[in-house]
Amino acid sequence: MPSNTGPVGEDWTKRFFDVMVAAIALVFLAPVLLLTALVVKVCSPGPVLYRGVRVGLDGRLFSMLKFRSMIVNAESLGGSATAADDQRLTKIGKFLRRYKLDELPQLLNVLAGDMSLVGPRPEVQKYVNLYSREEEAILTVRPGITDWASIWNSNEAIVLEGSRDPEKAYEELIRPTKLTLQLLYVRHHTFVTDLKIIFHTAVKLINDDWAPKELKPYGRVKRYRMTSTASI
């Protein structure tokens, strides 16, 4: 599948920006990274990092890095969707996910070229296999740490909390709009768009109620507990 990342100059600008920002961020965040790694190690037996297989640019598989927020072998005990009340989460896991600290190691993925700072969040193979021909366009850009869909659905664990089947809840409450927003990015991404998304992501981390004007037409993500009292 050929990639379609826009004008060559723009692509190089994006890549240069990714490398510079990721490298500088890793240096300045080194104390936070070391402290988080220590806390993960002390609070739960097992490796500090989680390496999740994801589908990247042009359908290539890569290992997406995260600070481990779940028990060892969590994937064998449940699906890829994780609710806030998931029993697989470690004591520190909820905190790491709430403030996105578990995502910080993905700056290494950015340096390696597997990811960008901004781009559609990489999916597991299971959901990529369900892509329509139109949705396959998502694989023509490098996946990112954040995008419009990440801002719209900034706390997936809370959205899925209370569901006996988080996978199905994810597929019904989140995935349709997520795909729409990812396609929106693919069709209209520019370097300026990336800067806007980074800004709105930072604001969203501070103010969970923040919604940029670009996302107003899509409404707020519905939470499972607020939309149903029965299992989905």
WOCOR-V640817 format. One record per residue. N is the residue number from 1. BURIAL is b if it has 24 or more other ideal C-beta (glycine too) atoms within 12 Angstrom, else e. Layout:
n->{N N}
burial->{BURIAL BURIAL}
This chain:
n->{1 2 3 4 5 6 7 8 9 10 11 12 13 14 15 16 17 18 19 20 21 22 23 24 25 26 27 28 29 30 31 32 33 34 35 36 37 38 39 40 41 42 43 44 45 46 47 48 49 50 51 52 53 54 55 56 57 58 59 60 61 62 63 64 65 66 67 68 69 70 71 72 73 74 75 76 77 78 79 80 81 82 83 84 85 86 87 88 89 90 91 92 93 94 95 96 97 98 99 100 101 102 103 104 105 106 107 108 109 110 111 112 113 114 115 116 117 118 119 120 121 122 123 124 125 126 127 128 129 130 131 132 133 134 135 136 137 138 139 140 141 142 143 144 145 146 147 148 149 150 151 152 153 154 155 156 157 158 159 160 161 162 163 164 165 166 167 168 169 170 171 172 173 174 175 176 177 178 179 180 181 182 183 184 185 186 187 188 189 190 191 192 193 194 195 196 197 198 199 200 201 202 203 204 205 206 207 208 209 210 211 212 213 214 215 216 217 218 219 220 221 222 223 224 225 226 227 228 229 230 231 232}
burial->{e e e e b b e e e e b e e b b e b b b e b b e e b e e e e e e e b e e b b e b b e e b b e e e b b b e b e b b b b e e e e b e b b b b b b b b e e b e e e e b b b b b b e b e b b b e b b b e b b e e b b b b b b b b b b b b e e b b b b b b b b b b b e e b b e e b e e e b b b b b b b b b b b b b b b b b b b b b b b b b b b b b e e b b e b b b b b b b e b b b b b b b b b b e e b e b e b b e b b b e b b e e b e e e e e e e b e e b e e b e e b b e b e e e e e e e b}
